[in-house]
Amino acid sequence: MKWSLRRKKTGETGEEIAARLLWKKGFRIIERNYRCEVGEIDVIAEDRGVVVFVEVKTRKSPAGGAPEEAVDRDKRRRILRAAEWYLKPWARWPQSTRFDIVGIELDENDAVKAIRHTPAAFEPE
């Protein structure tokens, strides 16, 4: 399998694992893989009245560091723009929004080695 296809499959596997984790925690999944002109959001969910935008990072190798470390300032900015685009039909932000990160480490057989959910991982700038 080509590198880009493997990477895509790893990302899809991680997003499925993250959605199940959030659902088990009581989140209501609103949308997955939201894409728009300005970016994409892996999972949009609702947690006790709060709209939660979730970035999922999945790794099979520890070489690049913890998956969550890949959500740098530029990535956060793209997520924030996509969240604004998603909320545009309402013409205002809901009372409560949050930006979470789920970091997942998989072994070579796609079994979960570690999973970390960080609520309120970053704030709008």
C-alpha positions as CSV (number, residue, x, y, z in Angstrom):
1,M,0.0,0.0,0.0
2,K,1.3,3.4,-0.9
3,W,2.4,5.7,1.9
4,S,-0.4,8.3,1.3
5,L,-3.1,5.6,1.3
6,R,-1.6,4.1,4.6
7,R,-1.6,7.5,6.1
8,K,-5.2,8.1,5.1
9,K,-6.3,4.7,6.5
10,T,-4.5,5.4,9.8
11,G,-6.3,8.8,10.0
12,E,-9.7,7.2,9.3
13,T,-9.0,4.5,11.9
14,G,-8.1,7.1,14.5
15,E,-11.2,9.2,13.7
16,E,-13.4,6.2,14.2
17,I,-11.7,5.3,17.5
18,A,-12.0,8.9,18.7
19,A,-15.7,9.2,17.7
20,R,-16.5,6.0,19.7
21,L,-14.5,7.3,22.7
22,L,-16.4,10.6,22.7
23,W,-19.8,8.8,22.3
24,K,-18.9,6.5,25.3
25,K,-18.2,9.7,27.3
26,G,-21.7,10.9,26.5
27,F,-21.0,13.3,23.6
28,R,-23.5,13.5,20.8
29,I,-21.7,13.3,17.5
30,I,-23.1,16.0,15.2
31,E,-20.8,15.6,12.2
32,R,-17.6,13.8,11.1
33,N,-15.1,15.0,8.6
34,Y,-16.6,18.4,8.1
35,R,-15.0,20.1,5.1
36,C,-15.4,23.6,3.8
37,E,-13.5,26.2,1.7
38,V,-11.2,27.2,4.6
39,G,-10.4,23.8,6.3
40,E,-11.7,20.7,7.9
41,I,-12.8,19.4,11.3
42,D,-12.5,15.8,12.2
43,V,-15.4,15.6,14.7
44,I,-18.1,18.1,15.7
45,A,-19.9,17.0,18.8
46,E,-22.1,18.3,21.6
47,D,-21.1,17.8,25.2
48,R,-23.8,19.0,27.7
49,G,-24.8,22.0,25.7
50,V,-21.3,22.9,24.4
51,V,-20.4,22.6,20.7
52,V,-17.1,20.8,20.6
53,F,-14.7,20.9,17.6
54,V,-12.4,17.9,17.9
55,E,-9.0,17.5,16.1
56,V,-7.9,13.8,16.0
57,K,-4.2,13.0,15.5
58,T,-3.2,9.4,15.1
59,R,0.4,8.0,14.9
60,K,1.8,4.5,14.4
61,S,5.4,5.6,15.3
62,P,6.7,7.6,18.2
63,A,9.3,9.1,16.0
64,G,7.3,12.3,15.4
65,G,6.5,12.8,19.1
66,A,3.1,12.7,20.7
67,P,0.2,13.0,18.2
68,E,-1.2,16.0,19.9
69,E,2.1,17.9,19.4
70,A,1.2,18.1,15.6
71,V,-1.6,20.5,16.4
72,D,0.6,23.6,16.0
73,R,-0.5,27.3,15.8
74,D,-1.2,27.1,12.0
75,K,-3.3,24.0,12.4
76,R,-5.3,25.6,15.3
77,R,-5.9,28.7,13.1
78,R,-7.3,26.5,10.3
79,I,-9.5,24.7,12.8
80,L,-10.8,28.0,14.1
81,R,-11.6,29.3,10.6
82,A,-13.4,26.1,9.7
83,A,-15.4,26.3,13.0
84,E,-16.4,29.9,12.2
85,W,-17.5,28.7,8.7
86,Y,-19.5,25.9,10.2
87,L,-21.3,28.3,12.6
88,K,-21.8,31.0,9.9
89,P,-25.5,29.9,9.2
90,W,-26.3,30.8,12.8
91,A,-24.7,34.3,12.3
92,R,-23.2,34.1,15.8
93,W,-21.3,31.7,18.0
94,P,-23.3,29.5,20.3
95,Q,-23.1,30.4,24.0
96,S,-20.4,27.8,24.5
97,T,-17.9,26.3,22.2
98,R,-14.7,24.2,22.9
99,F,-11.7,22.9,21.0
100,D,-10.6,19.5,22.0
101,I,-7.8,17.2,20.8
102,V,-7.7,13.4,20.8
103,G,-4.3,11.9,20.4
104,I,-4.1,8.2,19.5
105,E,-1.1,5.9,19.2
106,L,-1.6,2.6,17.3
107,D,0.6,-0.4,17.0
108,E,1.4,-2.0,13.6
109,N,-1.9,-3.9,13.7
110,D,-4.0,-0.8,14.4
111,A,-4.5,-1.8,18.0
112,V,-4.7,1.2,20.4
113,K,-1.5,1.6,22.4
114,A,-2.6,4.9,24.0
115,I,-5.4,7.4,23.7
116,R,-5.6,10.8,25.2
117,H,-8.6,13.2,25.1
118,T,-7.7,16.8,26.0
119,P,-10.8,18.9,26.5
120,A,-10.3,22.7,25.9
121,A,-6.9,22.0,24.4
122,F,-6.8,25.5,22.9
123,E,-8.9,28.7,22.8
124,P,-9.8,31.0,19.9
125,E,-7.1,33.7,19.5
